[in-house]
Amino acid sequence: MSVYWSDLVRRLTPYVPGEQPKIANLVKLNTNENPYGPSPKALAAMAAETSETLRLYPDPNSDRFKQAVARFFAIDPASVFAGNGSDEVLAHTFLALLKHDKPLLFPDITYSFYPVYCGLYDIVYATVPLDAEFGIRVDDYLAQEAGAIILANPNAPTSRLLPLTEIERLLAGKPETLIVIDEAYIDFGGESAVPLTQRYPNLLVIQTLSKSRSLAGLRAGYAIGHPALIEARDRQSRKADRPHAWSGF
Ligand SMILES: Cc1ncc(COP(=O)(O)O)c(C=O)c1O
């Protein structure tokens, strides 16, 4: 604590990151790092981009990255927001889209960064208990007043998956409420909600290259949703950011 700290920082309970022992070749599951390396094709593509052009600032719109994501999912690039890891994407989402008079809802056991962002951005929130099998009960969320809802799917650290039909029931049952699905672990055994973004303007899906693509050190994440949601995020992030270091992909 220092006299130079703001009131906000004094009140914050910091996020405690998983321990990072400096032992070579250790598999660290506490931060869910992928024990297998990235694809050699990804490494070669990055090496090919490393040249004296690093003296230049990258494209602030990350256009090539957004186009690559859009191509992969067969969606419009205007539906993609890019950030330095999904943690930064989440930060912009909390500030631009999840701050309302009614509380933001999320499970009582979930990614521990969510309450930290609420503290940082002064967002009112309420936690919803998981059931006895650590599952998310959609009916509990349908029954409550919510400014917005954020769910990790599969949830972390429980790993329980919510089927797409249940996510759709939530989206259809709360059309006025933004539902954010954090799909950091979806490739390990679940069906992505990305296709639902084409039908539900109240859905934002967030993904990362850190886990299944084994590129945590790259800090690359993105959000997919209706262009109006992406515009809110763009407005908010342009105010705050330098261009993304990796956006020259
Ligand atoms: C559920 C969940 N969301 C998001 C993240 C953030 O990942 P990154 O910032 O590396 O994209 C993590 C990291 O552990 C996570 O567990």
The ligand as an SDF file (V2000), in Angstrom:
LIG
                    3D

 16 16  0  0  0  0  0  0  0  0999 V2000
  -12.0240  -19.4610  -18.8450 C   0  0  0  0  0  0  0  0  0  0  0  0
  -10.8610  -18.6450  -19.3090 C   0  0  0  0  0  0  0  0  0  0  0  0
  -11.0760  -17.5740  -20.0740 N   0  0  0  0  0  0  0  0  0  0  0  0
  -10.0640  -16.8200  -20.5270 C   0  0  0  0  0  0  0  0  0  0  0  0
   -8.7520  -17.1010  -20.1900 C   0  0  0  0  0  0  0  0  0  0  0  0
   -7.6780  -16.1760  -20.6770 C   0  0  0  0  0  0  0  0  0  0  0  0
   -6.8180  -16.7250  -21.6080 O   0  0  0  0  0  0  0  0  0  0  0  0
   -5.9070  -15.8170  -22.5700 P   0  0  0  0  0  0  0  0  0  0  0  0
   -5.8550  -14.4060  -22.0000 O   0  0  0  0  0  0  0  0  0  0  0  0
   -4.5830  -16.4780  -22.5560 O   0  0  0  0  0  0  0  0  0  0  0  0
   -6.5580  -15.8400  -23.9130 O   0  0  0  0  0  0  0  0  0  0  0  0
   -8.4610  -18.2020  -19.3910 C   0  0  0  0  0  0  0  0  0  0  0  0
   -7.0540  -18.5090  -19.0270 C   0  0  0  0  0  0  0  0  0  0  0  0
   -6.7260  -19.3580  -18.2610 O   0  0  0  0  0  0  0  0  0  0  0  0
   -9.5390  -18.9920  -18.9230 C   0  0  0  0  0  0  0  0  0  0  0  0
   -9.3290  -20.0480  -18.1230 O   0  0  0  0  0  0  0  0  0  0  0  0
  1  2  1  0
  2  3  1  0
  2 15  2  0
  3  4  2  0
  4  5  1  0
  5  6  1  0
  5 12  2  0
  6  7  1  0
  7  8  1  0
  8  9  2  0
  8 10  1  0
  8 11  1  0
 12 13  1  0
 12 15  1  0
 13 14  2  0
 15 16  1  0
M  END
$$$$
